[in-house]
Amino acid sequence: LRRGGLARLFAARLGGALGLGGGEARTLEKRLRALFEAWPRLVAEYKPTFGEVFSAWLQNYTHWGYTDLDVIYGALPRFVQRSELTDFDLFSYSFGDAEAVYLRGQWTVHRNGPTVNGLWRGCAHLAAGLLDELGKKEAHLRRMEAAGSASTGHKRFISAEGCYSHVAAHTAGLRIKVAARRERPMAR
């Protein structure tokens, strides 16, 4: 993608899904562009929307997922159980914090379909409150820039794990698996 292309893609797909038009759509793209350029990691906040945002690339796949960039998996067929793909709509692995049941940002796989791909709409900061939240983030960025700390300070990151997990858990008929999975770490 060209510079600003990721913000344009997110704005087009999310704005379209939310019925934003004209000025709201332009504001959405402008805010996303400014924030993604200043804080690239902010893209992670929107992981639950990936099924919508990247739908054109996912149309021939049964599943899609997200992970963290600092996790290495290797041969996935040796790691993922076939039953996880056939019996569950969402499955997520915890890595050392199995006492808390929620969908993990470091590994969650989604069945590619309208119900699962639309779960993000139940999180206000990703859907109905998206423009408002982006406005707050942009104002925060401007204050940090004025203070000379835009690249080092708190980013107003809202983890989607809590809200997204809540929405998924309360969606009737959705089959979810959260399992403790930890393979041996690489030797140093």
MDTraj code that builds the backbone (N, CA, C; nanometers):
import mdtraj as md
import numpy as np

residues = "LEU ARG ARG GLY GLY LEU ALA ARG LEU PHE ALA ALA ARG LEU GLY GLY ALA LEU GLY LEU GLY GLY GLY GLU ALA ARG THR LEU GLU LYS ARG LEU ARG ALA LEU PHE GLU ALA TRP PRO ARG LEU VAL ALA GLU TYR LYS PRO THR PHE GLY GLU VAL PHE SER ALA TRP LEU GLN ASN TYR THR HIS TRP GLY TYR THR ASP LEU ASP VAL ILE TYR GLY ALA LEU PRO ARG PHE VAL GLN ARG SER GLU LEU THR ASP PHE ASP LEU PHE SER TYR SER PHE GLY ASP ALA GLU ALA VAL TYR LEU ARG GLY GLN TRP THR VAL HIS ARG ASN GLY PRO THR VAL ASN GLY LEU TRP ARG GLY CYS ALA HIS LEU ALA ALA GLY LEU LEU ASP GLU LEU GLY LYS LYS GLU ALA HIS LEU ARG ARG MET GLU ALA ALA GLY SER ALA SER THR GLY HIS LYS ARG PHE ILE SER ALA GLU GLY CYS TYR SER HIS VAL ALA ALA HIS THR ALA GLY LEU ARG ILE LYS VAL ALA ALA ARG ARG GLU ARG PRO MET ALA ARG".split()
xyz = np.array([
    [0.0825, -0.1190, 0.0000],
    [0.0000, 0.0000, 0.0000],
    [0.0865, 0.1248, 0.0000],
    [0.0397, 0.2256, -0.0674],
    [0.1098, 0.3536, -0.0674],
    [0.0920, 0.4228, 0.0667],
    [0.1730, 0.5234, 0.0896],
    [0.1642, 0.6014, 0.2136],
    [0.0196, 0.6461, 0.2356],
    [-0.0305, 0.6194, 0.3519],
    [-0.1686, 0.6538, 0.3839],
    [-0.2692, 0.5513, 0.3368],
    [-0.2233, 0.4491, 0.2658],
    [-0.3142, 0.3501, 0.2087],
    [-0.3873, 0.2658, 0.3116],
    [-0.3203, 0.2338, 0.4220],
    [-0.3847, 0.1547, 0.5254],
    [-0.4990, 0.2347, 0.5897],
    [-0.4751, 0.3605, 0.6167],
    [-0.5807, 0.4465, 0.6713],
    [-0.6961, 0.4587, 0.5722],
    [-0.6640, 0.4717, 0.4448],
    [-0.7676, 0.4816, 0.3416],
    [-0.8518, 0.3529, 0.3376],
    [-0.7836, 0.2372, 0.3442],
    [-0.8536, 0.1087, 0.3417],
    [-0.9437, 0.0944, 0.4643],
    [-0.8904, 0.1204, 0.5833],
    [-0.9707, 0.1115, 0.7052],
    [-1.0896, 0.2066, 0.6981],
    [-1.0662, 0.3295, 0.6549],
    [-1.1738, 0.4287, 0.6479],
    [-1.2818, 0.3852, 0.5491],
    [-1.2417, 0.3350, 0.4342],
    [-1.3401, 0.2927, 0.3335],
    [-1.4238, 0.1762, 0.3840],
    [-1.3573, 0.0750, 0.4400],
    [-1.4295, -0.0454, 0.4828],
    [-1.5128, -0.0207, 0.6087],
    [-1.4535, 0.0434, 0.7091],
    [-1.5281, 0.0684, 0.8325],
    [-1.6335, 0.1768, 0.8118],
    [-1.5950, 0.2828, 0.7403],
    [-1.6911, 0.3883, 0.7113],
    [-1.8101, 0.3359, 0.6330],
    [-1.7827, 0.2492, 0.5357],
    [-1.8912, 0.1891, 0.4582],
    [-1.9806, 0.1012, 0.5443],
    [-1.9191, 0.0196, 0.6294],
    [-1.9958, -0.0696, 0.7172],
    [-2.0811, 0.0091, 0.8169],
    [-2.0323, 0.1263, 0.8559],
    [-2.1044, 0.2088, 0.9536],
    [-2.1975, 0.3107, 0.8880],
    [-2.1988, 0.3134, 0.7544],
    [-2.2863, 0.4055, 0.6832],
    [-2.2415, 0.5502, 0.6886],
    [-2.1120, 0.5723, 0.7060],
    [-2.0603, 0.7092, 0.7080],
    [-2.0474, 0.7601, 0.5650],
    [-2.0813, 0.8820, 0.5438],
    [-2.0691, 0.9387, 0.4110],
    [-2.0047, 1.0751, 0.4156],
    [-1.9709, 1.1273, 0.2994],
    [-1.9212, 1.2634, 0.2843],
    [-1.8178, 1.3066, 0.3853],
    [-1.8537, 1.4094, 0.4616],
    [-1.7620, 1.4700, 0.5575],
    [-1.7169, 1.3741, 0.6667],
    [-1.8084, 1.2887, 0.7151],
    [-1.7693, 1.1921, 0.8193],
    [-1.6656, 1.0938, 0.7664],
    [-1.6826, 1.0493, 0.6439],
    [-1.5879, 0.9544, 0.5840],
    [-1.4507, 1.0195, 0.5670],
    [-1.4491, 1.1453, 0.5239],
    [-1.3215, 1.2173, 0.5085],
    [-1.2551, 1.2394, 0.6445],
    [-1.3352, 1.2718, 0.7459],
    [-1.2810, 1.2907, 0.8808],
    [-1.2229, 1.1600, 0.9333],
    [-1.2928, 1.0504, 0.9097],
    [-1.2445, 0.9192, 0.9528],
    [-1.1090, 0.8889, 0.8912],
    [-1.0954, 0.9079, 0.7610],
    [-0.9672, 0.8803, 0.6949],
    [-0.8572, 0.9741, 0.7450],
    [-0.8879, 1.1013, 0.7597],
    [-0.7885, 1.1991, 0.8072],
    [-0.7374, 1.1615, 0.9455],
    [-0.8290, 1.1272, 1.0351],
    [-0.7889, 1.0913, 1.1712],
    [-0.7083, 0.9610, 1.1736],
    [-0.7551, 0.8618, 1.1001],
    [-0.6814, 0.7355, 1.0957],
    [-0.5414, 0.7550, 1.0394],
    [-0.5310, 0.8348, 0.9351],
    [-0.3993, 0.8593, 0.8741],
    [-0.3040, 0.9251, 0.9739],
    [-0.3501, 1.0294, 1.0407],
    [-0.2651, 1.0996, 1.1375],
    [-0.2228, 1.0065, 1.2503],
    [-0.3153, 0.9274, 1.2988],
    [-0.2858, 0.8398, 1.4117],
    [-0.1983, 0.7210, 1.3721],
    [-0.2256, 0.6592, 1.2586],
    [-0.1437, 0.5459, 1.2148],
    [-0.0009, 0.5905, 1.1833],
    [0.0152, 0.7114, 1.1295],
    [0.1503, 0.7610, 1.1009],
    [0.2262, 0.7922, 1.2297],
    [0.1574, 0.8489, 1.3276],
    [0.2235, 0.8826, 1.4534],
    [0.2448, 0.7599, 1.5415],
    [0.1475, 0.6711, 1.5443],
    [0.1496, 0.5547, 1.6321],
    [0.1129, 0.4293, 1.5527],
    [0.2014, 0.3746, 1.4720],
    [0.1682, 0.2578, 1.3893],
    [0.1095, 0.1407, 1.4677],
    [0.1513, 0.1259, 1.5930],
    [0.1008, 0.0150, 1.6740],
    [-0.0498, 0.0262, 1.6990],
    [-0.1060, 0.1435, 1.6791],
    [-0.2488, 0.1631, 1.7012],
    [-0.3336, 0.0730, 1.6115],
    [-0.2784, 0.0278, 1.5006],
    [-0.3508, -0.0645, 1.4129],
    [-0.3976, -0.1861, 1.4934],
    [-0.3204, -0.2266, 1.5939],
    [-0.3556, -0.3430, 1.6761],
    [-0.4886, -0.3245, 1.7484],
    [-0.5261, -0.2023, 1.7779],
    [-0.6536, -0.1774, 1.8457],
    [-0.7713, -0.2199, 1.7585],
    [-0.7492, -0.2253, 1.6294],
    [-0.8569, -0.2537, 1.5353],
    [-0.8528, -0.3980, 1.4832],
    [-0.7782, -0.4859, 1.5499],
    [-0.7713, -0.6267, 1.5091],
    [-0.9087, -0.6904, 1.4897],
    [-1.0048, -0.6662, 1.5785],
    [-1.1355, -0.7297, 1.5591],
    [-1.2060, -0.6908, 1.4296],
    [-1.1656, -0.5812, 1.3679],
    [-1.2291, -0.5361, 1.2435],
    [-1.1648, -0.5961, 1.1190],
    [-1.0580, -0.6723, 1.1357],
    [-0.9828, -0.7214, 1.0197],
    [-1.0680, -0.8022, 0.9222],
    [-1.1654, -0.8798, 0.9709],
    [-1.2525, -0.9563, 0.8812],
    [-1.3303, -0.8668, 0.7875],
    [-1.3678, -0.7497, 0.8352],
    [-1.4373, -0.6497, 0.7534],
    [-1.3389, -0.5749, 0.6649],
    [-1.2325, -0.5254, 0.7258],
    [-1.1369, -0.4415, 0.6536],
    [-1.0701, -0.5178, 0.5389],
    [-1.0335, -0.6426, 0.5625],
    [-0.9605, -0.7201, 0.4621],
    [-1.0484, -0.8230, 0.3911],
    [-1.1787, -0.8004, 0.3906],
    [-1.2731, -0.8975, 0.3336],
    [-1.2436, -0.9321, 0.1873],
    [-1.1960, -0.8370, 0.1111],
    [-1.1654, -0.8649, -0.0302],
    [-1.0557, -0.9702, -0.0442],
    [-0.9635, -0.9736, 0.0504],
    [-0.8532, -1.0696, 0.0462],
    [-0.8888, -1.2009, 0.1148],
    [-0.9953, -1.2007, 0.1932],
    [-1.0320, -1.3184, 0.2724],
    [-1.1430, -1.4018, 0.2102],
    [-1.1995, -1.3574, 0.1006],
    [-1.3197, -1.4220, 0.0475],
    [-1.3023, -1.5698, 0.0131],
    [-1.1829, -1.6153, -0.0158],
    [-1.1610, -1.7562, -0.0497],
    [-1.1072, -1.8390, 0.0666],
    [-1.1150, -1.7845, 0.1868],
    [-1.0607, -1.8534, 0.3042],
    [-1.1711, -1.8839, 0.4056],
    [-1.1566, -1.9952, 0.4753],
    [-1.2546, -2.0341, 0.5760],
    [-1.2315, -1.9628, 0.7088],
    [-1.1082, -1.9218, 0.7350],
    [-1.0730, -1.8602, 0.8623],
    [-0.9756, -1.7448, 0.8394],
    [-0.9697, -1.6580, 0.9376],
    [-0.8696, -1.5524, 0.9420],
    [-0.8353, -1.5309, 1.0889],
    [-0.7261, -1.4664, 1.1131],
    [-0.6879, -1.4461, 1.2522],
    [-0.5942, -1.3295, 1.2682],
    [-0.5595, -1.3067, 1.3923],
    [-0.4596, -1.2049, 1.4216],
    [-0.3664, -1.2559, 1.5294],
    [-0.2512, -1.1957, 1.5313],
    [-0.1486, -1.2323, 1.6272],
    [-0.0650, -1.1085, 1.6566],
    [0.0266, -1.1213, 1.7477],
    [0.1216, -1.0135, 1.7730],
    [0.2462, -1.0369, 1.6887],
    [0.3144, -0.9306, 1.6554],
    [0.4320, -0.9404, 1.5696],
    [0.5515, -1.0073, 1.6368],
    [0.5497, -1.0137, 1.7687],
    [0.6644, -1.0723, 1.8390],
    [0.6451, -1.2203, 1.8726],
    [0.5475, -1.2846, 1.8081],
    [0.5207, -1.4258, 1.8315],
    [0.5537, -1.5032, 1.7043],
    [0.6272, -1.6125, 1.7201],
    [0.6646, -1.6974, 1.6061],
    [0.6012, -1.8340, 1.6267],
    [0.5300, -1.8837, 1.5265],
    [0.4567, -2.0087, 1.5415],
    [0.5193, -2.1271, 1.4685],
    [0.5783, -2.1069, 1.3548],
    [0.6318, -2.2203, 1.2792],
    [0.5245, -2.2873, 1.1968],
    [0.5245, -2.4191, 1.1947],
    [0.4322, -2.4980, 1.1123],
    [0.2949, -2.5031, 1.1791],
    [0.2027, -2.4212, 1.1345],
    [0.0710, -2.4130, 1.1972],
    [-0.0058, -2.5454, 1.1967],
    [0.0019, -2.6273, 1.0929],
    [-0.0697, -2.7551, 1.0996],
    [-0.0245, -2.8437, 1.2165],
    [0.0933, -2.8226, 1.2672],
    [0.1396, -2.8987, 1.3837],
    [0.0967, -2.8315, 1.5140],
    [0.0473, -2.7128, 1.5055],
    [0.0153, -2.6315, 1.6219],
    [-0.1362, -2.6215, 1.6448],
    [-0.2110, -2.6050, 1.5376],
    [-0.3557, -2.5885, 1.5447],
    [-0.4224, -2.7255, 1.5325],
    [-0.5173, -2.7520, 1.6202],
    [-0.5913, -2.8785, 1.6134],
    [-0.7023, -2.8662, 1.5090],
    [-0.7212, -2.9718, 1.4304],
    [-0.8258, -2.9703, 1.3271],
    [-0.9627, -2.9384, 1.3884],
    [-0.9900, -2.9923, 1.5069],
    [-1.1195, -2.9684, 1.5713],
    [-1.1414, -2.8201, 1.6014],
    [-1.0337, -2.7463, 1.6224],
    [-1.0485, -2.6028, 1.6466],
    [-1.1034, -2.5328, 1.5227],
    [-1.0641, -2.5800, 1.4070],
    [-1.1124, -2.5213, 1.2814],
    [-1.2540, -2.5668, 1.2469],
    [-1.2882, -2.6902, 1.2843],
    [-1.4192, -2.7429, 1.2465],
    [-1.5275, -2.7196, 1.3513],
    [-1.4901, -2.7166, 1.4784],
    [-1.5901, -2.7135, 1.5852],
    [-1.6124, -2.5768, 1.6497],
    [-1.5298, -2.4784, 1.6167],
    [-1.5396, -2.3494, 1.6843],
    [-1.5456, -2.2334, 1.5846],
    [-1.6185, -2.1293, 1.6229],
    [-1.6248, -2.0077, 1.5424],
    [-1.5084, -1.9150, 1.5738],
    [-1.4620, -1.9202, 1.6977],
    [-1.3463, -1.8423, 1.7428],
    [-1.2637, -1.9318, 1.8343],
    [-1.1322, -1.9277, 1.8185],
    [-1.0481, -1.9921, 1.9185],
    [-0.9256, -1.9063, 1.9434],
    [-0.8846, -1.9081, 2.0694],
    [-0.7782, -1.8195, 2.1139],
    [-0.6907, -1.8937, 2.2126],
    [-0.5630, -1.8645, 2.2094],
    [-0.4694, -1.9285, 2.3011],
    [-0.4183, -1.8273, 2.4016],
    [-0.4142, -1.8707, 2.5254],
    [-0.3502, -1.7888, 2.6276],
    [-0.2077, -1.8388, 2.6436],
    [-0.1223, -1.7522, 2.6841],
    [0.0193, -1.7858, 2.7010],
    [0.0620, -1.7473, 2.8421],
    [0.0126, -1.8214, 2.9409],
    [0.0545, -1.7963, 3.0770],
    [-0.0470, -1.7261, 3.1642],
    [-0.1626, -1.6865, 3.1085],
    [-0.2647, -1.6199, 3.1896],
    [-0.4006, -1.6863, 3.1692],
    [-0.4005, -1.8183, 3.1776],
    [-0.5212, -1.8956, 3.1474],
    [-0.6348, -1.8749, 3.2467],
    [-0.6066, -1.8160, 3.3626],
    [-0.7137, -1.7948, 3.4609],
    [-0.8131, -1.6885, 3.4146],
    [-0.7754, -1.6051, 3.3199],
    [-0.8642, -1.5028, 3.2647],
    [-0.9151, -1.5507, 3.1290],
    [-1.0468, -1.5556, 3.1147],
    [-1.1054, -1.6071, 2.9909],
    [-1.1441, -1.4895, 2.9016],
    [-1.0660, -1.4686, 2.7978],
    [-1.0961, -1.3657, 2.6987],
    [-1.0196, -1.3979, 2.5707],
    [-1.0585, -1.3369, 2.4608],
    [-0.9922, -1.3573, 2.3321],
    [-0.8617, -1.2795, 2.3329],
    [-0.7520, -1.3463, 2.3037],
    [-0.6193, -1.2866, 2.3152],
    [-0.5756, -1.2165, 2.1870],
    [-0.5092, -1.1043, 2.2065],
    [-0.4532, -1.0318, 2.0932],
    [-0.3369, -1.1056, 2.0298],
    [-0.2681, -1.1904, 2.1068],
    [-0.1526, -1.2601, 2.0505],
    [-0.1911, -1.3802, 1.9646],
    [-0.3166, -1.4287, 1.9752],
    [-0.3583, -1.5391, 1.8876],
    [-0.5078, -1.5588, 1.9009],
    [-0.5818, -1.5178, 1.8012],
    [-0.7242, -1.5484, 1.7919],
    [-0.7564, -1.5761, 1.6460],
    [-0.8242, -1.6887, 1.6223],
    [-0.8628, -1.7292, 1.4869],
    [-1.0149, -1.7218, 1.4774],
    [-1.0634, -1.6700, 1.3657],
    [-1.2052, -1.6458, 1.3417],
    [-1.2532, -1.7269, 1.2213],
    [-1.3704, -1.7874, 1.2342],
    [-1.4349, -1.8468, 1.1173],
    [-1.4772, -1.7294, 1.0291],
    [-1.4473, -1.7367, 0.9023],
    [-1.4762, -1.6268, 0.8098],
    [-1.6233, -1.6307, 0.7690],
    [-1.7028, -1.5456, 0.8315],
    [-1.8453, -1.5393, 0.8002],
    [-1.9056, -1.4123, 0.8566],
    [-2.0237, -1.3766, 0.8134],
    [-2.0835, -1.2487, 0.8509],
    [-2.1031, -1.2290, 1.0020],
    [-2.1458, -1.3311, 1.0733],
    [-2.1684, -1.3140, 1.2172],
    [-2.0386, -1.2833, 1.2890],
    [-1.9390, -1.3662, 1.2664],
    [-1.8103, -1.3476, 1.3340],
    [-1.7440, -1.2183, 1.2867],
    [-1.7440, -1.1931, 1.1575],
    [-1.6776, -1.0743, 1.1045],
    [-1.7448, -0.9441, 1.1464],
    [-1.8681, -0.9523, 1.1941],
    [-1.9393, -0.8326, 1.2372],
    [-1.9415, -0.8103, 1.3875],
    [-1.8754, -0.8963, 1.4641],
    [-1.8766, -0.8834, 1.6107],
    [-1.8243, -0.7476, 1.6581],
    [-1.7278, -0.6918, 1.5881],
    [-1.6663, -0.5643, 1.6277],
    [-1.7687, -0.4528, 1.6418],
    [-1.8805, -0.4640, 1.5713],
    [-1.9829, -0.3589, 1.5761],
    [-2.0434, -0.3435, 1.7158],
    [-2.0250, -0.4444, 1.8003],
    [-2.0756, -0.4371, 1.9362],
    [-1.9864, -0.3586, 2.0311],
    [-1.8703, -0.3154, 1.9854],
    [-1.7782, -0.2354, 2.0673],
    [-1.7889, -0.0895, 2.0236],
    [-1.8361, -0.0049, 2.1140],
    [-1.8627, 0.1352, 2.0793],
    [-1.7415, 0.2054, 2.0197],
    [-1.6234, 0.1837, 2.0757],
    [-1.5057, 0.2573, 2.0270],
    [-1.4618, 0.2119, 1.8880],
    [-1.5137, 0.0971, 1.8427],
    [-1.4832, 0.0482, 1.7082],
    [-1.5964, 0.0775, 1.6097],
    [-1.7135, 0.1114, 1.6598],
    [-1.8302, 0.1253, 1.5725],
    [-1.8987, 0.2603, 1.5919],
    [-2.0088, 0.2631, 1.6643],
    [-2.0886, 0.3854, 1.6774],
    [-2.0086, 0.5028, 1.7346],
    [-1.9125, 0.4757, 1.8218],
    [-1.8320, 0.5816, 1.8809],
    [-1.6952, 0.5977, 1.8176],
    [-1.6742, 0.5374, 1.7008],
    [-1.5422, 0.5389, 1.6366],
    [-1.4915, 0.6803, 1.6099],
    [-1.5715, 0.7636, 1.5461],
    [-1.5259, 0.9002, 1.5149],
    [-1.4957, 0.9792, 1.6414],
    [-1.5789, 0.9635, 1.7423],
    [-1.5567, 1.0332, 1.8686],
    [-1.4264, 0.9866, 1.9328],
    [-1.4055, 0.8565, 1.9379],
    [-1.2822, 0.8038, 1.9987],
    [-1.1589, 0.8471, 1.9204],
    [-1.1673, 0.8455, 1.7878],
    [-1.0540, 0.8906, 1.7070],
    [-1.0277, 1.0393, 1.7289],
    [-1.1342, 1.1182, 1.7482],
    [-1.1174, 1.2601, 1.7791],
    [-1.0438, 1.2797, 1.9110],
    [-1.0780, 1.1994, 2.0113],
    [-1.0091, 1.2066, 2.1400],
    [-0.8631, 1.1651, 2.1266],
    [-0.8382, 1.0612, 2.0478],
    [-0.7008, 1.0165, 2.0252],
    [-0.6197, 1.1242, 1.9529],
    [-0.6818, 1.1864, 1.8519],
    [-0.6116, 1.2900, 1.7762],
    [-0.5821, 1.4118, 1.8646],
    [-0.6768, 1.4509, 1.9478],
    [-0.6540, 1.5629, 2.0394],
    [-0.5423, 1.5285, 2.1377],
    [-0.5407, 1.4047, 2.1849],
    [-0.4345, 1.3588, 2.2748],
    [-0.2989, 1.3645, 2.2035],
    [-0.2967, 1.3189, 2.0777],
    [-0.1728, 1.3243, 1.9982],
    [-0.1243, 1.4688, 1.9855],
    [-0.2136, 1.5602, 1.9546],
    [-0.1740, 1.7013, 1.9374],
    [-0.1177, 1.7589, 2.0673],
    [-0.1799, 1.7254, 2.1806],
    [-0.1276, 1.7711, 2.3102],
    [0.0120, 1.7143, 2.3348],
    [0.0319, 1.5868, 2.3008],
    [0.1624, 1.5238, 2.3206],
    [0.2663, 1.5851, 2.2273],
    [0.2271, 1.6142, 2.1029],
    [0.3201, 1.6792, 2.0093],
    [0.3618, 1.8155, 2.0623],
    [0.2662, 1.8898, 2.1149],
    [0.2958, 2.0225, 2.1695],
    [0.3909, 2.0132, 2.2889],
    [0.3813, 1.9028, 2.3627],
    [0.4688, 1.8828, 2.4788],
    [0.5998, 1.8148, 2.4396],
    [0.6131, 1.7797, 2.3107],
    [0.7351, 1.7147, 2.2631],
    [0.7480, 1.5686, 2.3005],
    [0.6354, 1.5032, 2.3301],
    [0.6436, 1.3630, 2.3723],
    [0.5526, 1.2704, 2.2922],
    [0.5214, 1.3054, 2.1685],
    [0.4281, 1.2260, 2.0888],
    [0.4748, 1.0837, 2.0651],
    [0.6057, 1.0628, 2.0551],
    [0.6542, 0.9279, 2.0246],
    [0.6841, 0.8456, 2.1491],
    [0.6846, 0.9077, 2.2664],
    [0.7236, 0.8349, 2.3864],
    [0.6134, 0.8209, 2.4898],
    [0.5104, 0.8997, 2.4830],
    [0.4084, 0.8995, 2.5873],
    [0.2986, 0.7977, 2.5658],
    [0.2038, 0.7968, 2.6577],
    [0.0865, 0.7095, 2.6542],
    [0.0062, 0.7372, 2.5272],
    [-0.0403, 0.6337, 2.4620],
    [-0.1045, 0.6469, 2.3310],
    [-0.2574, 0.6446, 2.3327],
    [-0.3216, 0.6410, 2.4479],
    [-0.4672, 0.6272, 2.4565],
    [-0.5127, 0.5037, 2.3796],
    [-0.4449, 0.3938, 2.4041],
    [-0.4754, 0.2660, 2.3404],
    [-0.5866, 0.1975, 2.4184],
    [-0.6917, 0.1577, 2.3498],
    [-0.8008, 0.0831, 2.4132],
    [-0.7948, -0.0592, 2.3595],
    [-0.7569, -0.1514, 2.4433],
    [-0.7497, -0.2905, 2.3997],
    [-0.8906, -0.3392, 2.3692],
    [-0.9062, -0.3981, 2.2550],
    [-1.0370, -0.4507, 2.2164],
    [-1.0649, -0.5854, 2.2832],
    [-0.9659, -0.6418, 2.3504],
    [-0.9850, -0.7755, 2.4072],
    [-1.1049, -0.7815, 2.5003],
    [-1.1206, -0.6843, 2.5883],
    [-1.2302, -0.6876, 2.6850],
    [-1.3664, -0.6756, 2.6196],
    [-1.3879, -0.5681, 2.5476],
    [-1.5164, -0.5457, 2.4828],
    [-1.5467, -0.6557, 2.3815],
    [-1.4504, -0.6862, 2.2976],
    [-1.4692, -0.7860, 2.1923],
    [-1.5013, -0.9228, 2.2525],
    [-1.4320, -0.9599, 2.3584],
    [-1.4582, -1.0872, 2.4256],
    [-1.5995, -1.0891, 2.4835],
    [-1.6406, -0.9775, 2.5419],
    [-1.7743, -0.9671, 2.6001],
    [-1.8808, -0.9842, 2.4911],
    [-1.8642, -0.9142, 2.3811],
    [-1.9604, -0.9247, 2.2708],
    [-1.9653, -1.0680, 2.2189],
    [-1.8501, -1.1294, 2.1971],
    [-1.8461, -1.2665, 2.1460],
    [-1.9132, -1.3632, 2.2437],
    [-1.8824, -1.3506, 2.3716],
    [-1.9379, -1.4409, 2.4727],
    [-2.0893, -1.4285, 2.4841],
    [-2.1440, -1.3119, 2.4491],
    [-2.2877, -1.2898, 2.4608],
    [-2.3606, -1.2984, 2.3261],
    [-2.2947, -1.3521, 2.2256],
    [-2.3592, -1.3725, 2.0961],
    [-2.4122, -1.5154, 2.0908],
    [-2.5427, -1.5274, 2.0819],
    [-2.6078, -1.6587, 2.0842],
    [-2.5553, -1.7485, 1.9722],
    [-2.5268, -1.8717, 2.0082],
    [-2.4868, -1.9726, 1.9105],
    [-2.3408, -1.9715, 1.8719],
    [-2.2658, -1.8759, 1.9174],
    [-2.1232, -1.8680, 1.8824],
    [-2.0455, -1.9707, 1.9645],
    [-1.9621, -2.0480, 1.8991],
    [-1.8813, -2.1508, 1.9660],
    [-1.7393, -2.0978, 1.9812],
    [-1.6960, -2.0870, 2.1072],
    [-1.5674, -2.0242, 2.1388],
    [-1.4823, -2.1189, 2.2227],
    [-1.3544, -2.1222, 2.1905],
    [-1.2586, -2.1986, 2.2710],
    [-1.1443, -2.1055, 2.3102],
    [-1.1143, -2.1010, 2.4396],
    [-0.9962, -2.0315, 2.4895],
    [-0.9147, -2.1373, 2.5620],
    [-0.7938, -2.1602, 2.5162],
    [-0.7116, -2.2680, 2.5719],
    [-0.5733, -2.2172, 2.6082],
    [-0.5174, -2.2766, 2.7108],
    [-0.3787, -2.2473, 2.7468],
    [-0.2901, -2.3248, 2.6497],
    [-0.2092, -2.2541, 2.5788],
    [-0.1177, -2.3167, 2.4820],
    [0.0159, -2.2493, 2.4952],
    [0.1146, -2.3248, 2.5283],
    [0.2479, -2.2681, 2.5356],
    [0.3481, -2.3729, 2.4947],
    [0.4089, -2.3486, 2.3851],
    [0.5148, -2.4387, 2.3400],
    [0.6444, -2.3937, 2.4056],
    [0.7427, -2.4776, 2.3986],
    [0.8711, -2.4452, 2.4593],
    [0.9291, -2.3217, 2.3923],
    [0.9721, -2.2236, 2.4725],
    [1.0327, -2.1039, 2.4129],
    [1.1680, -2.1370, 2.3493],
    [1.2057, -2.0551, 2.2546],
    [1.3339, -2.0730, 2.1879],
    [1.4475, -2.0525, 2.2877],
    [1.5533, -2.1296, 2.2708],
    [1.6710, -2.1124, 2.3565],
    [1.7397, -1.9811, 2.3215],
    [1.7947, -1.9188, 2.4215],
    [1.8630, -1.7908, 2.3981],
    [2.0090, -1.8147, 2.3725],
])
top = md.Topology()
chain = top.add_chain()
for i, resn in enumerate(residues, 1):
    res = top.add_residue(resn, chain, resSeq=i)
    for name in ("N", "CA", "C"):
        top.add_atom(name, md.element.get_by_symbol(name[0]), res)
traj = md.Trajectory(xyz[None], top)
